[in-house]
Amino acid sequence: MNAVTLNWFDIGPLTAIPRRGARTVRTPRREIAVFRTADDQVFALENRCPHKGGPLSEGIVHGAKVTCPLHNWVIDLESGGATGEDHGCSRTFPVKIVDGHVFVEMTRAIAA
């Protein structure tokens, strides 16, 4: 039987992420892009466009969306889903801010 545990990782201060920009965090399994909007909302997605794997962290943040730098797909930062006529989804991760630091949650299965 597997139990699910929640793991929150401190990735640093909110001020280290530029407004309308991103910062990347490498984990053993993937690279995560943490985005900050102009109004200080923070979102975390796998740093891969669902289209052809482009680095979303290098895209343009506008509102609560990012445009992939490779083929201009627009990805919703809240859902990870492609918008418009495009289809696909990037994995999202819960985010919280505590005392000015950004925490990203990653879940892992542990054998019970």
N, C-alpha and C positions, 0 to 999 in steps of 0.2 A: 504494500500500500504506500502511496506517496502523500506526503504532507506538503503544503505550499507555505513558504515563508516569504515575508516581504522584506526587502533590503533597500534601505535608503542610503544613497551615497552622496556625500558632500563634494560637489565639484568646484566649489569656490565661490567668491563673492559675485553678486549680481553685477556689480560695476565692472567686472572683468569681461562681461559680454557686451559688446557695443550695441547701442540701440539700433534697430533695423539690421542686425547682424547675427552672427552665430559663433559658437565655440565648439570644438569637437572634443569628445572623450573616447578614448580607446578602451575596450574591454576585451577579455580573452575571446569573446565570440563575435563582436561586431564593433563598428564605430558609430557613436551616437552624436548627432548634431543637436545642440541646445540653442534655441533661438530666443531672441529678445525683441519684442515689437517696439514701436515708437512710444506706446503708452505703457511700457514695462510689463506686458504679459510675457510669460516664459513658457515655451513648449519644447519637448524633446521627441525627436524622430530618429529612426535608423538613418544614417547618412547615405542613403541610396535611393535615388529616384526609382519608382516602380517601372518606369519605361525602359531605360537601358543602364540603370545603376549609376547615373551621374551623381556627383557630390553635392547634395542639397545645401550643405554648409557654405558653398561658394556661390549660391544663388542670391537673387535679390528678394529681400523681405519687404512686403507691402501689405499693410493691414495685418491680418492673421493668416497670411499665405506666403509661400516662397515660390519663386520661379526657378526651375532647374536651369543651370547654366549651359547644359548641352543642347537641349531641344525645346526649351521654353515651356515645358509642362508646368502647370500651376498646381501646387500641392497645398491643401488646406492644413494648417499647422495643428489644429485641434483634432481632426480625425485622421490625418495622414493620407486622406483620399485625394486622388486626382480630380480636378474640377473640369467643368465644361464637357466636351465630347470625349475626353480622355478617360481611360479606365485603369485602375490599379490602386494600390495602397501601400504606403510605407508604414512600418511598425511604429507605434507611438509608445511613449513611456510617461507615467505620471510624474509631475513636477510639483515641488512646493518650495516656498521661500521662508526660511527661519532665520531671524536676526541678520537679514541681509545676505545670507548664503543660500545658494541654489542646491537643492537636493533632488536627485533623480531616483525613482524607484525601479528596481529590477527584481523580478520574481524568479525563484529557482525551485525546482522540485528536489526534495530530499527524501530518501528512502526511510520509511518509518519502521 
